[in-house]
Amino acid sequence: MLRRKLLIRIGLLVACFVMGAAVAVSLLQQAIPDIDRINRDAVVLIDGVHTADDCVAEIENARDGLPPSGPVNAQAPDERLRVAMSAIGAHDAIKIAGSPQARSYAKLVELLPEFMEPASSDAASQREHRTHVHQAMRELARSVRGFVAGEQASFGRYFRGLVLGLTLAALVMVNVAVFVLLRTAMVVLKPVGQLVEGSRELAAERFDHRVNVEQGDEFGELATAYNRLAEQLQANEERKAETLRQLAVTLNHDLNNAMATIEMQLSLVGRQSGGNSNLERYCREIQTTLSRMSKTVASLKHIRRVVLTDYLDGQKMVDLERSVDAGEVRASHSPADVHTTGMN
């Protein structure tokens, strides 16, 4: 179950990143035709205007008897001018009604027939008409450059917005991925930490410790198994202590009977000693030893936890002092132990 949960989360993250990358690539691919179109517009319009301007200059030089200002072309300049104007007029930018380039182009088209075949022989009228043609040509060049610059600026804004949007989307995806991975890590690290802490508690023989993992997966099963093991160990420990307490009661009963008999015999010996100090001292030592034995057996009744210590090589013995102290500590911290103590 935990493996399926991790695979689902990681799979969703990978799917989101793949889809995001596909969307980003698609948007960038859609922007490439716009770049080609803008470059094509710049080439067709600006080169067409330059070609038309060169043809106008060649026509003027031919009428004034001047040599061509550029390389000689086999095609007549007036024919090349018509071709250039047709190419410019066929462009979509010129077909935008009311646009500056459309008005400049219409004005130039209106002036070119008179320029190419002047009907008036008046030199002043021809010079004035040439001036109007040059002015219309400059207006067309300016409007065409403005149109191309506007398209480039519009595409630049769109591309910057696209890059900014993709960057923000990538940052959001990264943050979401980090959050999901942290939550996924907590699903693993938190129960692992609790189980490790529980293992330390078991190693320290604190069997009343429990692990609380509220997950319906493998970690939940491990926590349940740990708690069951701790309960069994705690029950075994209680059974050992209870056995020692019952043994203490039995020993204390028999020892009290024996001590009562010995005390009575010692009293008789003391009265019959006739003032013998050595005999009285021996009797007191025997009574002291018997009292110490009685206290040792009585302490067994207060054991709540069995603590072993080294006695001989390869042999252990019960450390009564530490067992009683450990029982008192556990009784002060564990309501279950206090209840067990009250039962005895």
Summary of the structure (lengths in Angstrom):
residues: 344
radius of gyration: 54.0
end to end distance: 46.9
largest distance: 177.0
contacts: 916
relative contact order: 0.06
helix: 81%
strand: 3%
